[in-house]
Amino acid sequence: MAEIELRQVEKKFGDLHAVKPMDLTINHGEFVVLLGPSGCGKTTTLRMISGLETVTGGTIWLNGRNVTWRHPSERDIAFVFQFYALYPHLTVRQNIAFPLESQGESRETIEQRVKEVVDLLRIGHLLNLRPGSLSGGDQQRVALARALVRRPEAFLMDEPLGSLDAEFRETMRAEIKRLHIEQHATTVYVTHDQIEALAMGDRIVVMSDAVVQQIGTPAEVYHKPANLFVARFIGSPGMNLVTVQYVDGVVSMPGTNKLAVPPDWRGALDEALVGGSGEVIVGFRPEAALASEHGTLVGQVYASDMHGAYTMLHVNLNEYDIVHVRSDRLVSFPIGTPVHFDINPDMVRFFDLKTEMAITRRSASD
Amino acid sequence: MASFAETGPGSPVVESIRVDQVTPRAKTGLWARLIGAVVIAAIMLIPVAWMTMTAIKSRPDAVASPPKVFFVPSLDGFIGLFADRSQLGPAELAEYQQRTDLSLWEEQALVRGMKILGPSQFVGRLRNSLIISSASTVLAVTMGLLAAYAFSRYEIPGKGDLLFFILSTRMLPAVVVTIPIFLMYRAVGLYDTHIGMILLYTAFNLSFSVWLLKGFIDEIPKEYEEAALVDGYSRLQAFRKIVLPQAVTGIAATAVFCLIFAWNEYAFALMLTGDKARTAPPSIPSMLGVGGIEWGSIAAGSLLFLIPVVIVTFALRRYLLRGVTFGAIRQ
């Protein structure tokens, strides 16, 4: 188990920043997810922690030891690759034993440790096969076994479930989470799948354009996104974001809709806007907006998606602004008809139009 | 008659195949190509077959006109190849015919009134060929592998130019450089030495081996080495334990090509060797002059010369196929 600390770590390729200077502390036994769209620098960050990529600035600390310029083999970190990188010319047993052989363990110890980890992952029947003949899920289990067998200080995983099909991904997600709970090993996990990040992470580091956008628990990044990027990126679909006019405790939404701002937000908005009024972006999750006959807001049904447990309505406020609203699965809303809905005032967020940052309340209780 | 489009192929199609490949036309085309391939293969093989036959014909059969297709096999050619003989005078001939302690070879020679003096030069030259071609192959592949790995994995300043330079050593025809090399070799004492020939063939094969092996190593994802690095191995250990086993295909293919080049090389060997380090290729035609044309011996020499390459190529044919199509197939 280990504590990993990044201090002003930065990676430049020529003049281009792959990762702008970032600070991050990963605590003992924590499961931290680096989340972001492709090309955001999350994998580069992971590779810098492993030593497979050099930093161009800053330092990396492992358990208080500066490992910035340590060879990857000296960091006692296990890396699980997206395409597993199982050695194709070795059997599963040899693959799992490979990291132990570098440590010069005795044959008995190696056998013992391989057996333990194989039992843990239930892959004993595969030991004499070669990776090429295994299914994706089994390859992933072998890759995990190879990482686990060393009992490393920390695990780094680079989209380990990215190349599995949907059904298997859920199974493996649960398995990795169970492993983490049992082993309680410090883990840094890279993914572009926000559902995976929310489901697995103790904390999520949201990255975009080489910059850390927000670091927080899944609930924090979901309910209290720090900026518009996080609001849009997390959730499926993302947060509804509508540019509105704020005057005197009321926002005028596109169309004729008006929404009373919850009292605890008024102070913050008065402060944030010059002269206490003006344009602001209001955000609310689809599940915060419920269609109902007596709803105070109105729009036109643009499309309606059946989701099984509920129906997701795409509601046209005017020509340009479409918001996602939930409705009961039993009520049908023909396309083009008006629909009424309400927004749960507890789940409303506000963002500055220019800086795209969230506007915060002083007495932020949630 | 109903067309194919309406009736289908008439019998169940059991393999996975496109519809256009089971039409009657496609089937006729397949047969035509097959027959064409057989005919071409036959034409290509006639000289080899002819050579093989000549090698095991007796001297009169070898020069018979019209050529004999059916004949009694004889070891004449091989004896002529491996042994120096001399014609026996009448007195000696009579004495030899009385003797009972003659070996099989001597009996054969006696049929043509000759006695065996000792092993011919060809044995030594075949040995030279073996030494020079195998040593230069090992060197070229080893050095090529290290260079190819570096070119494939590291950022090297001027990489493209260096690779082109390496390739450009292959652009001059051998004939053009033989004279300068001959002069240089004479000056430094490498003329007619094994070392000299090994160095030369190594240098010649190196460009080829670097380029071919780089292609193979490029195909090995670098994640494997990265995995080995985080698993606690050094770069060199990762190379030995992970890259090398996966590059076996490429190494084998490259080795065969290098071996074939060094084994077959004629022009340099003719110019740069005299007696000590002379290889087999230039010594086969030199048999032309010794007391009439010994077709049987020449054919026997050519046949023997062919065999090692055939064996190696056959043993590694699986890799060779990958070698010639490398880059075209992703694993």
Interface residues (C-beta under 8 A of the other chain):
Chain A: S50 G51 L52 H71 P72 S73 R75 I77 A78 F79 F81 F83 A85 Y87 P88 H89 F98 P99 S102 Q103 R146 R150
Chain B: P221 E223 Y224 E226 A227 A228 L229 V230 D231 G232 Y233 S234 Q237 K241 I242 P245 Q246
